[in-house]
Amino acid sequence: MGKSDNSTEKMVAALLIGAAVSGALAILFAPHKGSTTRKKLFEKGEEVKDSIQEKYDDLLKSKKEVVEKVKG
């Protein structure tokens, strides 16, 4: 759990943030009514939240496995 783990975490975070921002911008610039846009933003937010939670859980599981191997 050294420098490469931290780099991986930063890369995953950057990718997720980039996806969220680009998705939100795409929705905001789409020609829809305000209520439709708000609904799409909410749905996209839920998708991003779920994706972040899944990546966090995977990362946590991976780190726990490493700790268990080290304890051995």
C-alpha positions as CSV (number, residue, x, y, z in Angstrom):
1,M,0.0,0.0,0.0
2,G,2.5,2.5,-1.2
3,K,2.7,5.2,-3.7
4,S,1.0,3.3,-6.6
5,D,-2.1,2.7,-4.5
6,N,-2.4,6.5,-3.9
7,S,-1.9,7.1,-7.7
8,T,-4.6,4.6,-8.5
9,E,-7.0,6.3,-6.1
10,K,-6.3,9.7,-7.6
11,M,-6.7,8.4,-11.1
12,V,-10.1,6.7,-10.3
13,A,-11.3,9.9,-8.6
14,A,-10.2,12.1,-11.5
15,L,-12.0,9.8,-14.0
16,L,-15.2,9.8,-12.0
17,I,-15.2,13.5,-11.6
18,G,-14.5,14.0,-15.3
19,A,-17.4,11.7,-16.2
20,A,-19.7,13.5,-13.8
21,V,-18.8,17.0,-15.1
22,S,-19.0,16.0,-18.7
23,G,-22.4,14.3,-18.2
24,A,-23.8,17.3,-16.4
25,L,-22.5,19.7,-19.1
26,A,-24.0,17.5,-21.8
27,I,-27.4,17.6,-20.1
28,L,-27.3,21.3,-19.3
29,F,-26.6,22.2,-23.0
30,A,-29.2,19.8,-24.4
31,P,-32.4,21.5,-25.7
32,H,-35.0,20.3,-23.1
33,K,-37.4,21.9,-20.7
34,G,-36.2,22.8,-17.3
35,S,-38.1,20.0,-15.6
36,T,-36.7,17.4,-18.0
37,T,-33.2,18.7,-17.5
38,R,-33.5,18.6,-13.7
39,K,-34.8,15.1,-13.9
40,K,-31.9,14.0,-16.1
41,L,-29.4,15.7,-13.8
42,F,-30.9,13.9,-10.8
43,E,-30.7,10.6,-12.6
44,K,-27.1,11.2,-13.7
45,G,-26.2,12.2,-10.2
46,E,-27.6,8.9,-8.8
47,E,-25.6,7.0,-11.5
48,V,-22.4,8.8,-10.5
49,K,-23.1,8.3,-6.8
50,D,-23.6,4.6,-7.3
51,S,-20.5,4.3,-9.5
52,I,-18.4,6.1,-6.9
53,Q,-19.8,3.9,-4.1
54,E,-19.0,0.8,-6.2
55,K,-15.4,1.9,-6.9
56,Y,-14.9,2.8,-3.3
57,D,-16.2,-0.6,-2.1
58,D,-13.9,-2.3,-4.6
59,L,-10.9,-0.3,-3.5
60,L,-11.7,-0.9,0.2
61,K,-12.0,-4.7,-0.5
62,S,-8.7,-4.7,-2.3
63,K,-6.9,-2.9,0.5
64,K,-8.4,-5.3,3.1
65,E,-7.2,-8.3,1.0
66,V,-3.7,-6.8,1.0
67,V,-3.7,-6.3,4.7
68,E,-4.9,-9.9,5.3
69,K,-2.1,-11.2,3.1
70,V,0.5,-9.2,5.0
71,K,-0.9,-10.4,8.3
72,G,-0.8,-13.8,6.9
